[in-house]
Structures are given as C-alpha cells and as structure tokens.
C-alpha cells in the first residue's frame, strides 16, 4: 500500500489528512514486517559495523583519561585548567548531540552517522598536531562534536532494525563497546607512552575514521525512518532487501507471516514540540534529569581517574595500567546488564546500577590502601558501565520514529552539559575537598539519577517501538 493508493480511494477526504493516514499505515506495515523477522547473521552484521564505529569513537573519548596527566606536565596546567580542557570535549558533544538528532530525523540516520565519523577523525588528528593548550582545547571541541553526533544516531539505528525481543539486549551490547574502546585506548596509550609522547595517541586513533567507507557501503537507511518521511518506494525496496538477506541466511526458508498492525494516530506535533506534549513530557523530564546527573558523575570521575591515581603517588605508566585494570570490570558489567534489561527490565536495571555505582564510588574515594582502591574501582566500573548499557537501551524506545533521534539527541545533549560541568567542578573542588569529596559528589549525582528513573520512569521491556510510542 502506498500513499498515492490510499489518496486515490479516499474520495472527499482532505488530501493532507489522507496522506498522513496512509503514511502512518505504511510505518505500521514496515514495522510489522521488520518485527516478524528472525534474528540472523545479517542483522548481527549490521550491528557489528555500527558497534565497531562506536568502539573507535569511544577510544578517542577515553584517551584523555590516560594522557591528561602527561598533558598537564607538557603545558603546565593547573587542576582547574586541566578540568576546563577536559570539559571542551563535552561542550562539543553537547552541540553534536543536539544537532545530530534533528539532522538525523530530517535527513536520515545513515547519512548523519557517516558525517559524524569524519568529524571525530579530523578532531583526533588535530589533537595530535596541537602545539598549545588552546589549540588542543579547540581540537577536543571538534572531536567531541563528532562523538556527540554519533551516539544518538547509532542508538536510533540499532533500535529501529532489531526486533523487540532482542532490541534492548543489542543496544546494551552496543554500549558495551565503550568499555572495550576504553580498554583498547588504555592499552594503546600504555605502549605509545613508552616510545613517544601523548600526541601520537591521538594521531593513531584518527586512522580508524576511514571505516566510514565500510559504513557507507553496508549499512542501509532505516526503513522506519524512510516510511515516516513519506519515502514509500525507498522504504519498500529497503525492507524487501532486508527480507531477502534474512531469508538467505535462513537457507531460503519461508519468513514468518506478517501480523498487520493498525496505524497509530498521526502526531499533531512535530520536532521539539513533541518532546513536551502528551505522554512525552514526563518521559523527557525523566530522561533529561537522568542523563544530566548520570553523566555529571560518570565523566567527572572517569576523566580524572588517571590523574587522581598519579596524585596518590603512582607514576604515569602505572596509573594507566591500574586504570585499565579497573576498567576491565566494565566488560562483565555490560554483559550482565545486557541480560538484565531483557529478563528483569530497563527501569530496574538502571536503578540498581546507579545506586550500586554510588555505593562503590563512596568506598573508592575513601580507600585506605592499594587493595581497597582496586576492589572498589572494579565494583564502581562494573556498575557504571552496566548503567550505560541500560541507559542506551532505554532512551530511544521512549519516542516515536519521527522524533526518535531528536529526543535521544537532546537527552544526550543535556547529559553533555553534566559531563561538561563534571570534570571542571572536580578540578576546582579537588584541592579543597580532596578525593573523598570528589567521589562523594559523584555518588550523590548517581543517587539523584536513580530517583528520577524510580519516580518517573516506565517499563518498556518486550514492547514494540510503536506500542511504546503511542
């Protein structure tokens, strides 16, 4: 069924209303065809491409955790100046996340995703070539802009191609590539700093941006997005191609029958207004509070982990090694959360990780010896990386297709305000409050985020995107 077919048969009905009704029905039909597809190696292949790009992006963001101490020595920065430099990445991420959501809902997911990779690749290269702290700050701003663009778009792409029974798990897996990228960045830094200075870390991490060519060739545009924007022929052709590839992976077996769904009522609002209308106002309030405080605590602490270990007397290479060791707990953390979001639910998994992460932060900040430090650090990263998996699985599910990237992007952008403030505030309060005060700040932020989910959140496990949206 196409828009023109319905329009021709509608008689005296208003053309605009008829077009909206037909478009809504095609969105429902496309969604039903995607939802009934078995999960095969084809969908996993698409996911793997997106996740690999996510990993490269995460490596660039994580690099500052490992080289901030070296950068401070190179440029003679105070703790406040180092915190400000750290915050430049998140200022860029704020702008990137806010703009990418709007652009992806206007021009398509795949196109904006590719552009984001070009931005962070150039930003990383410029970081490596910077000769002043000002130039490095500007380069981190560019790098952060590309990262901020990629995150909400990648979430929307994965959520719209995976069926409901696997959607939460695979978005959680997607976020799991962040600790993998964090560890890979730490290992790269560990070996590079033994032979060269910190600039080479950024130069080497710019090279994977050429992976954009793989994304361009193999990742299709979201059929849900195409249908919701009236590109009926392209949506139909894309879904048929996906169905054909899934059928091939199944050994030419017949696909399950389509369970046709009634079209949801056409939205009376568009763009940003949708985020604050009807059922979405409560969701937006919850998500913005969650993202702001969760990212304030996480990035405020994570950005300073290496430097804080150096402040305890560890040499640079050993502080990098311990930071990597602590981050290893993020791997089982995101795997456990990927299982819990489907078996237990998004809301409960988020609250549990945030509260347990807050408790671990308290013990990390008050650790009296190296053993306590490592144990508390492992627990902290286990729950905080698990928090990320649930957060990314939850956010894109709460908005309809026509504003999914916008809603996800602005939630991420509000979070980037928190991540912008966090490293700078910690740089300011560290001399006065000490490390125990720093980690108390992080723990408090996680508690506020948990309360927002507990009081305002709703469960989305096992529901299709269309049923959640309406």
Steps between C-alpha positions, in 0.01 A plus 500: 500500500637845405394850586370557147280186516325612815470858379330392178238294684421752766241702308412823672736467794753781543815416302738590784312282750486214252874522438573497874276198551662308213848589622414386853367171364816440298713564809292240685533252211876550472537456875293179495717356222820581686373373835408157366845436352712239684833628630769376259862567417389783269361717781801407712728607213334843484523526877868403489581780255323762711657365820850507348459867410374556857813331638732725298306804618523384862876458471541865410281617786678276753849609399493811718452286812842345438697801372357786706788476749753516214320794341504688831876455518552604137306825529541566874125501567339547841228259612230753405656554155528124446135463597404771252698325226320175580167677479562620143426151365164503671416850377551365149293192584216723619490682167544178303230306682244781480556562129540135396159400633326771298712429192449123519123542526511739206759345265529137613696291747768351274607830342545685831678200650761513222552875539559456874789262434673755278474765772650288779777371274608854410468609863727221622762582239492868598545403867821318409629799305420760769795701631313711758238431764260735317540310174452171683181631661363606160590158356325322786195715426498374138562144613215521750265638235551190286457268799185677612355457151570128487359378830126586465493406131658159564244430773214584265643288219536188715163545673320531165652195333483251788172322594349574840608168651869582441504881483596577859770235512671619184491867592652396832765307305560814293581699811720211609740602226573811710695310770668302223599827336609638837726199559634507142581870540676426829709223349593719204599781737696265722722387212519835318615690811794265534629600156349843420300784653124532545446668161552170320210346687260742330667473160474121499139511616406724206577224248186287566282784368550349151259230623231742377543338159382167641200666664410675176507176303324255731268681744152567354280793587237429763179382326297639788653844440442479124135407548439767762632764260290390204774325303268207436684349204840514670355359822341212309819427305713508817269266690487258207880497488520434876240224470691342211828503693336356811337227290839415348653468848214268594574266208213627279236401755172687500487806720244510782166656402449872550263590781356822367461778754255787497663834438559719802331841497703756307686740729365852518840637599840487335862555598586624846136570591432126504749452783282712731153394386271231636668191643843617388529792744541268799744280309709798392516634857613161628757446225654847523539469878643149463748593228616822669585350839622162372747664261605767749604226741646258247713735292594715794659193659618305194682790337705546818565134587854491362593841640354411842709184512807708415406732786514196731863450400475256208728572201335577165536155342385322817198729535406414141541130578278519811236700312492228232477231769208673670323547166510126426204466736296692243494193272305271737308810608349566160449127431299459821295810419438377144342190654312689773334756270313218325444265796446756778418823318658833407376698800610258773839444333566873480406569862706207630812601308477866600453432871767230516734725301444777755592266786816385319597864437486569873734211582737589214539854626568384857731207412788480747737279301569369153294180544188688611552744214507226235204307646283810534607616152403166346158514664451861395577434133291180499186688599568823310565330167193289568310824555605620155367184334157540658495876435565459129249217469230705673526847347416449129202279586306785661442710186321439166696452178457853366672651809696201633843637409395850610381377840805279546731776380364764735506262797862430414564873457363577846724224629794666331430812705550281806815347352621849412451621857629185674872501410530876557321493838719213617811690392383793711392311815781244504753731674244590770295183552755235410425173325234392749304818422538440126353150520225612738392745229490219244303271731243771570448560129429130441244492782308793348501327159367177657215687671395658169465156338331348805236774528439598136615208286285233334589148389546428127629142502351273230290772334529614139622853437160595360307376807737686733471820297121507507 
